[in-house]
Amino acid sequence: MSGPVKQPDWNPGAYARFRDQRLRPALDLLNAVGQMGAGDIVDLGCGNGAIGDALTARAGGRQVVGVDASPAMLEKAKQTGAYDSLQQADINDWHPRRAPGLIFSNAALHWVGGHEKLMPKLAGMLGKGGTLAIQMPHQNKAPSHRVWLTLVEEMCPGRVEKMGTPGVMAPVKYEELLSRLGQFRMWETEYYQRLMAETGSHPVRRFTESTYARPVLQALDDKEKSEVIKRYEEVMHAAYPVRADGSVLFPFRRMFFTLTV
């Protein structure tokens, strides 16, 4: 059986279209970080570096290191000037050069499988008094995400199993894995995001197509993609109605946790 479809590099422009909505959870996660160890601050899955300046403001003399697998995103992160160094690496393969004081990961680890091994491994990399701070979307059961896979399964049977769509474990699994390792806190927040409608497309489609739906759309040919998007748009207009002012109120749930060792 063939594996997941190889993904193209991220599109920084498409991702940045909803910069404010994507940045707010990162800032909320950073504000929840209390204690940090003496080592580096690692922005794991740093993307385009949107949180870099805020991490630098909290650094207190620590080095700020950005890590990402995407060359295009790392180039954007470099342009911010916020990082002391940047490393191109797959998260599963990455290892710090020295024990970090903070491993911070915003909206990245849900793209990486094997959390049963990954999360304890990351915690084990921390220096004394270090903190692991994680935020991941917890939206897969909502229409905005679920409908992509439902439509593909209906219209293009047999494709879904090959798609590298992101996911997270049940919250209790993270608690069982990590609470024994140190001071563990976990919470969820549902953000009500006001998205503006765009000519010829529903804003929820624009929001999801640059992240969650990337592997879905990549696995389809042009005709299939066009048909799936058309049907998706129809469902989104019912699930998230466009209001008289042209906006959509879009609830988006995210999971957070911190672990201090």
Wavefront OBJ file of the C-alpha trace (Angstrom):
o trace
v 0.000 0.000 0.000
v 1.337 3.430 -0.859
v 1.952 5.924 1.902
v 0.560 9.452 2.363
v 0.823 11.805 -0.569
v 4.043 13.843 -0.393
v 3.128 17.393 0.527
v 4.359 20.495 -1.274
v 6.010 23.289 0.659
v 3.767 25.614 2.630
v 2.488 28.802 1.026
v 3.410 31.611 3.464
v 1.095 34.097 1.729
v -1.967 31.870 2.006
v -1.143 31.036 5.627
v -0.649 34.697 6.556
v -4.047 35.722 5.165
v -5.553 35.092 8.619
v -2.496 36.171 10.603
v -4.363 37.796 13.501
v -6.626 34.795 14.080
v -3.654 32.416 14.040
v -1.446 34.614 16.244
v -3.867 35.102 19.126
v -3.698 31.486 20.409
v 0.105 31.639 20.260
v 0.114 34.746 22.429
v -2.362 33.149 24.846
v -0.085 30.122 25.137
v 2.975 32.281 25.751
v 1.118 34.283 28.398
v 0.395 31.000 30.198
v 4.100 30.135 30.413
v 5.435 30.965 33.848
v 8.708 29.253 34.710
v 11.415 28.698 32.108
v 14.763 27.043 32.496
v 18.081 28.685 31.730
v 18.453 27.160 28.256
v 17.379 28.308 24.817
v 13.834 29.139 23.796
v 12.885 26.842 20.914
v 10.004 27.754 18.617
v 9.250 24.249 17.329
v 7.375 24.465 14.036
v 8.014 28.199 13.907
v 6.410 28.669 10.480
v 6.748 32.226 9.221
v 7.984 33.460 12.602
v 4.812 35.281 13.637
v 5.454 34.660 17.355
v 9.202 35.351 17.159
v 9.106 38.924 18.440
v 6.971 37.937 21.424
v 9.335 35.087 22.286
v 12.297 37.444 22.040
v 10.564 39.846 24.426
v 10.320 37.029 26.987
v 13.802 35.645 26.330
v 15.625 37.399 29.159
v 18.983 36.871 27.482
v 18.202 33.346 26.254
v 18.836 32.433 22.636
v 15.674 32.105 20.515
v 15.836 29.227 18.014
v 13.286 28.603 15.267
v 12.778 25.103 13.865
v 10.660 24.220 10.834
v 10.674 21.762 7.931
v 9.541 24.331 5.356
v 12.242 26.340 3.540
v 9.663 28.912 2.440
v 8.428 29.449 5.981
v 11.969 29.630 7.374
v 12.815 32.330 4.855
v 9.892 34.390 6.135
v 10.940 33.716 9.724
v 14.460 34.903 8.909
v 13.073 38.187 7.601
v 11.516 38.952 11.001
v 14.971 39.245 12.585
v 13.525 37.753 15.769
v 15.565 34.533 15.894
v 19.170 34.036 16.925
v 19.255 30.939 14.722
v 16.965 28.917 12.463
v 17.110 25.183 11.809
v 15.435 23.251 8.993
v 14.346 19.903 10.409
v 11.476 17.471 10.582
v 10.043 17.609 14.096
v 10.285 13.828 14.473
v 14.024 13.960 13.744
v 14.948 17.202 15.500
v 17.108 17.255 18.601
v 18.317 20.409 20.377
v 22.010 21.275 20.459
v 21.662 21.877 24.197
v 18.860 21.444 26.724
v 16.175 24.127 26.144
v 14.574 26.227 28.841
v 11.368 26.372 26.795
v 10.075 24.278 23.915
v 7.189 26.265 22.495
v 5.042 24.814 19.728
v 2.008 26.615 18.343
v -0.268 24.828 15.847
v 2.422 22.453 14.580
v 2.483 19.145 16.420
v -0.938 18.005 15.189
v 0.807 17.499 11.819
v 3.188 15.025 13.444
v 2.074 11.509 14.341
v 3.160 9.283 17.198
v 2.333 11.631 20.069
v 2.603 8.745 22.547
v 6.378 8.810 21.943
v 6.870 12.383 20.729
v 5.515 14.255 23.740
v 7.557 12.417 26.406
v 10.604 12.697 24.120
v 10.217 16.481 23.915
v 9.733 16.701 27.673
v 12.922 14.679 28.149
v 14.911 17.211 26.112
v 14.188 20.057 28.552
v 16.760 21.322 30.999
v 16.073 21.564 34.716
v 13.083 23.831 35.340
v 12.258 23.891 31.637
v 8.762 24.082 30.187
v 7.030 22.407 27.259
v 4.205 24.607 25.929
v 1.902 23.223 23.220
v -1.141 24.489 21.316
v -2.942 22.393 18.711
v -6.234 22.856 16.874
v -8.940 20.559 18.246
v -11.411 21.173 15.447
v -11.499 17.936 13.466
v -15.088 17.050 14.412
v -16.450 20.467 13.409
v -18.061 20.922 9.961
v -15.170 23.131 8.814
v -12.800 20.145 8.972
v -14.943 17.017 8.972
v -16.754 17.950 5.746
v -13.543 17.939 3.687
v -12.974 14.262 4.435
v -16.662 13.328 4.212
v -16.929 14.812 0.733
v -13.750 13.185 -0.520
v -14.858 9.803 0.810
v -18.218 10.266 -0.921
v -16.932 11.666 -4.223
v -13.506 10.004 -4.503
v -13.730 6.720 -2.533
v -10.512 5.276 -1.163
v -8.538 8.533 -1.049
v -8.959 9.578 2.578
v -6.668 6.882 3.994
v -3.763 8.301 1.972
v -4.186 11.863 3.236
v -1.885 13.196 5.932
v -4.578 15.206 7.666
v -3.688 16.398 11.175
v -5.108 15.061 14.379
v -4.705 14.970 18.135
v -5.295 12.369 20.801
v -8.017 12.521 23.422
v -7.097 15.023 26.165
v -6.960 12.291 28.806
v -4.131 10.616 26.872
v -1.904 13.710 27.155
v -2.695 13.977 30.846
v -1.798 10.326 31.414
v 1.433 10.685 29.426
v 2.733 13.915 30.890
v 1.275 14.608 34.332
v 3.688 12.159 35.956
v 6.668 14.048 34.499
v 6.144 17.396 36.209
v 3.677 20.231 36.712
v 1.070 19.711 33.992
v -1.792 22.019 32.976
v -4.245 21.512 30.124
v -7.175 23.530 28.826
v -9.237 24.261 25.724
v -10.476 27.553 24.304
v -13.042 28.116 21.584
v -12.242 31.262 19.618
v -15.084 33.044 17.841
v -13.406 34.465 14.775
v -15.057 37.057 12.567
v -14.046 36.234 9.014
v -14.972 38.402 6.061
v -16.549 36.816 3.001
v -14.465 36.931 -0.171
v -15.761 37.266 -3.689
v -16.364 33.809 -5.124
v -15.473 31.853 -2.005
v -16.649 31.218 1.534
v -14.135 32.525 4.131
v -14.105 29.235 6.060
v -12.876 27.530 2.905
v -10.114 30.116 2.595
v -9.208 29.616 6.254
v -8.994 25.822 6.093
v -7.554 25.323 2.619
v -4.168 26.784 3.605
v -3.780 24.431 6.591
v -6.003 21.438 7.343
v -7.194 20.929 3.751
v -3.723 21.112 2.143
v -3.224 17.321 2.039
v -6.854 16.816 1.027
v -6.616 19.089 -2.006
v -3.133 17.902 -2.936
v -4.425 14.334 -3.336
v -7.050 15.348 -5.939
v -6.703 16.169 -9.611
v -7.964 19.534 -10.887
v -11.446 18.313 -11.784
v -11.927 16.470 -8.503
v -10.622 19.454 -6.556
v -13.048 21.814 -8.282
v -16.017 19.533 -7.588
v -15.107 18.963 -3.942
v -14.561 22.689 -3.328
v -17.932 23.506 -4.901
v -19.734 21.049 -2.630
v -17.722 22.180 0.382
v -18.710 25.787 -0.245
v -22.372 24.797 -0.342
v -22.135 23.063 3.019
v -20.180 25.937 4.574
v -22.889 28.432 3.600
v -25.347 26.298 5.571
v -23.040 25.563 8.522
v -21.534 29.067 8.803
v -23.982 31.534 7.205
v -22.651 34.736 5.723
v -24.310 37.656 7.525
v -25.696 40.851 6.072
v -22.415 42.707 6.616
v -20.526 40.037 4.643
v -18.945 38.394 7.678
v -19.024 34.881 9.134
v -18.744 34.072 12.831
v -16.499 31.026 12.899
v -15.972 29.097 16.166
v -12.597 27.366 16.325
v -11.539 25.139 19.222
v -7.900 24.752 20.311
v -6.186 22.549 22.909
v -3.389 23.888 25.129
v -1.081 22.321 27.662
v 2.099 23.190 29.537
v 4.499 20.916 31.378
v 7.254 22.201 33.659
v 9.840 19.619 34.679
l 1 2 3 4 5 6 7 8 9 10 11 12 13 14 15 16 17 18 19 20 21 22 23 24 25 26 27 28 29 30 31 32 33 34 35 36 37 38 39 40 41 42 43 44 45 46 47 48 49 50 51 52 53 54 55 56 57 58 59 60 61 62 63 64 65 66 67 68 69 70 71 72 73 74 75 76 77 78 79 80 81 82 83 84 85 86 87 88 89 90 91 92 93 94 95 96 97 98 99 100 101 102 103 104 105 106 107 108 109 110 111 112 113 114 115 116 117 118 119 120 121 122 123 124 125 126 127 128 129 130 131 132 133 134 135 136 137 138 139 140 141 142 143 144 145 146 147 148 149 150 151 152 153 154 155 156 157 158 159 160 161 162 163 164 165 166 167 168 169 170 171 172 173 174 175 176 177 178 179 180 181 182 183 184 185 186 187 188 189 190 191 192 193 194 195 196 197 198 199 200 201 202 203 204 205 206 207 208 209 210 211 212 213 214 215 216 217 218 219 220 221 222 223 224 225 226 227 228 229 230 231 232 233 234 235 236 237 238 239 240 241 242 243 244 245 246 247 248 249 250 251 252 253 254 255 256 257 258 259 260 261
